[in-house]
Amino acid sequence: MKVLFSASIGGRNQYESVYAAIVNDLKERGFKVQADHVLGVDAKKLAEVSDKYRIEYYKKLIKWISEADLVVAEVSHPSISIGHELTIALDKGKNVIA
């Protein structure tokens, strides 16, 4: 089963250990987890990317949501983009755990 993990990149400094624990637990349970876009990105560099990069990233995100069987989101830190991702997932009929 494919799981897309999502969480606020802005909240990563505060919640990174929680994010990692969730991802590790999902992997230990045998799920294939997409989480690099949260855990493997530098928030400062992300603020400096081009519009072209942002468009390509958004296309990838839509693909990841479409391919996922389940979307798991850590929502302790406010994030408009996570809400948007969950809306897309629900609109596509995906199971969502927030």
C-alpha positions as CSV (number, residue, x, y, z in Angstrom):
1,M,0.0,0.0,0.0
2,K,1.3,3.4,-0.9
3,V,1.1,6.2,1.6
4,L,1.8,9.9,1.0
5,F,3.0,11.6,4.2
6,S,2.5,15.3,4.4
7,A,3.3,17.9,7.0
8,S,4.2,21.5,7.3
9,I,7.7,22.2,6.2
10,G,7.5,25.4,8.3
11,G,6.9,23.3,11.3
12,R,9.6,20.8,10.7
13,N,12.1,22.4,13.1
14,Q,9.6,22.0,15.9
15,Y,8.0,18.6,14.9
16,E,10.7,16.8,12.9
17,S,11.1,14.0,15.4
18,V,7.3,13.5,15.3
19,Y,7.3,13.5,11.5
20,A,10.1,11.0,11.4
21,A,8.4,8.8,14.0
22,I,5.2,8.7,12.0
23,V,7.1,7.8,8.7
24,N,9.2,5.2,10.5
25,D,6.1,3.6,12.0
26,L,4.3,3.4,8.6
27,K,7.4,1.9,7.0
28,E,7.7,-0.7,9.8
29,R,4.1,-1.7,9.2
30,G,5.0,-2.5,5.6
31,F,3.7,0.7,3.8
32,K,5.6,2.3,0.9
33,V,5.9,5.9,2.1
34,Q,6.5,9.0,0.1
35,A,7.9,11.6,2.5
36,D,11.1,13.0,1.0
37,H,9.3,16.2,0.0
38,V,8.8,16.9,3.7
39,L,11.7,15.4,5.4
40,G,14.4,15.9,2.7
41,V,13.9,19.5,1.8
42,D,15.7,22.6,3.0
43,A,13.0,25.1,3.9
44,K,15.3,28.1,3.2
45,K,16.2,26.9,-0.2
46,L,12.5,26.1,-0.9
47,A,11.7,29.8,-0.4
48,E,14.1,30.7,-3.2
49,V,12.9,28.3,-5.9
50,S,11.7,29.5,-9.3
51,D,8.1,29.6,-10.4
52,K,8.9,26.9,-12.9
53,Y,10.1,24.6,-10.1
54,R,7.0,25.3,-8.1
55,I,4.8,24.3,-11.0
56,E,6.7,21.1,-11.6
57,Y,6.6,20.3,-7.8
58,Y,2.8,20.9,-7.8
59,K,2.4,18.5,-10.7
60,K,4.5,15.9,-8.8
61,L,2.4,16.4,-5.7
62,I,-0.8,15.8,-7.6
63,K,0.7,12.6,-9.1
64,W,1.8,11.4,-5.6
65,I,-1.7,12.0,-4.3
66,S,-3.3,10.2,-7.3
67,E,-1.0,7.2,-6.8
68,A,-1.4,7.0,-3.0
69,D,-3.8,4.6,-1.4
70,L,-3.7,6.7,1.8
71,V,-2.7,10.2,2.7
72,V,-1.4,10.7,6.2
73,A,-0.9,14.3,7.4
74,E,0.6,15.6,10.6
75,V,-1.4,18.8,11.2
76,S,-0.1,20.2,14.5
77,H,1.5,23.2,12.7
78,P,-0.7,25.6,10.7
79,S,-0.4,25.1,7.0
80,I,-2.6,26.2,4.1
81,S,-0.9,23.9,1.7
82,I,-1.6,20.8,3.8
83,G,-5.2,21.7,3.8
84,H,-5.1,22.1,0.1
85,E,-3.4,18.7,-0.3
86,L,-6.0,17.0,1.9
87,T,-8.8,18.6,-0.1
88,I,-7.3,17.2,-3.3
89,A,-6.9,13.8,-1.8
90,L,-10.5,13.8,-0.5
91,D,-11.8,15.0,-3.9
92,K,-10.0,12.0,-5.5
93,G,-11.6,9.7,-3.1
94,K,-8.5,8.9,-1.1
95,N,-8.5,7.8,2.5
96,V,-7.0,10.6,4.7
97,I,-5.7,10.5,8.2
98,A,-4.9,13.9,9.8
